[in-house]
Amino acid sequence: MLRALLLELAKSSRLRRWITSNGTTRGLAQRFVPGEDLGAALEAARRSNQAGMTVSLDHLGENVLTRGDAERARQAYTNALDRIAAENLNAKVSLKLTHLGLDLGDEFCAKQLRIVTQRAAALGNFVRVDMEGSAYTDRTLQIVKQARAETAAVGTVIQAYLYRSEKDIQDLLSIGCRIRLVKGAYKEPSEIAFPRKKDVDANYVKLMQLLLPSEIYHALATHDPNMIDATTQFAAERSIPKDKFEFQMLYGIRTDLQNRLVREGYRVRVYIPFGQDWFPYFMRRLAERPANLIFFAQNLLRRG
């Protein structure tokens, strides 16, 4: 119920204005979002690289209303790819198609994505297309498949809480597409998604066991020690080397676990968001884990 409430509050324009305009709450949000500009994200990426981790940069934003906004988002990504190359950082980029104008038309959005993936391919880099709410799943997968037919410099995300995900993975594996597996962070009805955590966890493990033997480089995005243990155990049993997949975790969350996995020889990528439109992302982080909400509440009271 708390998760559902927080996801609903993420739609509140009044709460958005209060949190984003309040200096204290903005400061606390920096635990999850290091800054609003690319420079802050690049500095965080540099620190992560120095700690032995790779990075995925995400310019926050979704559901833009104009083509101009979508084109500016696309430019932010090509700029990020250029800066990553210029500063010799071990980082890639992640993006949402609604940020590139998916609500304005599939063809227009696909054109914006093509510009980003072409720049990434030219620089020897990679673009991960994030998955959004279920209303966008089919269109996202179709555009990703079109992009993947043109370049290997693009992959996508599959959410374990959706019933359809096993079939989607099989389709993507058939074209050699790299996948990031997540549990899922949106509010979805039980008609299309597993409502119970234990069922989501079981499906996550099932899907992980499809991905790892595929000989395609995939990512397991989770902070759940049970999912991590299931992955490392399966990889060991199947003699899958540690450099054939990676774990992905969010900036500011479970850094102890990130560092432990690096020490154990696993590849870890840190997802680093930046940008002014950080409120929806911030609310989803609070909704995902009670520890995040407790951290925010305790520090807010302390500073108040």
C-alpha positions, 0 to 999 in steps of 0.5 A: 500500500505504501508503494502504491501511495508513493507512486500515486504521489509521484503524479502530484504537481504540488508535491513536485513543486515543494520537493524540487524548490525546497533546498533541504529536500533537493540536498537529500535527493542528491544521494540518488541524483548527483546533480542537475547538469552533465558535469555533476554526472560525469564527476560521479562517473569518474569516481565510480570508475576509480572504484572499479565500476562502469557507469550508465548515464541517464538524462532524466525526463519522460513524456515530453510535450513538444518536438523541440523538447524531444530534440533537446533531450536527444542533443543531451544524449549525443553531448553526453556520448561526446563528453564520455569519449573526450574524458575517456570514461568507462560509461554508456547511456540509458534513455526513455523513448518518451523522453525522445518523443514517443508520445509524439509518434513512433516514426519521429521517436525512432528518428531521434533514437537513430541519431543517438545510436549512430553517434554511439556506434561511431564512438564505440559506445552503447545505448540502453533503451529503458522500459517504461509503463506497460502502455509503452511496452509493445511500441518500445520493443518494436522501435528497439528491434528496428534500431537493433537491425541497424546497429549492435550499439543498442539494447533494452530492458525487460521487467520481470514482473510482467507475465509477457517477459519470457516471450519478449526475452526469447524474441530479443535473444533471437536477434542478439539483443543485449538485455538489462533484467529488472524487477519493475518499478511501475504500478501495474494491474494484476491482469498483466503483472505478478502482484506478489513479490515472491512471484516476481522474484521467482520469475526474475530468477527464471528469466536470469537463467534464460539470459546467462547461457545465451552467450550475449552480454546481459545485465542483471539490475538488482539490489536484492541479495537473494537475486544476486546469490541466485545469479552467482550460484547459477553462473558458477554451476554453468561455468559462466565466467564473471566477465560475461555478464554484469550487475547493475545498481543505482547510484547511492543505493547499496554501495556496500554491496557494489563494492563487495561484488567488485572485490569478488571479481564481478562486473558492476555498473552504476546507473547515474541519473542527472537533470532537472526533471528528477522528481518522478525518478526520486519518488520511484526510488522511495517507493522501491525500498523502505530503507530509502524512504526511512533515510529520506524521512530521518534526514529531513527531520534532522535537518528540519 
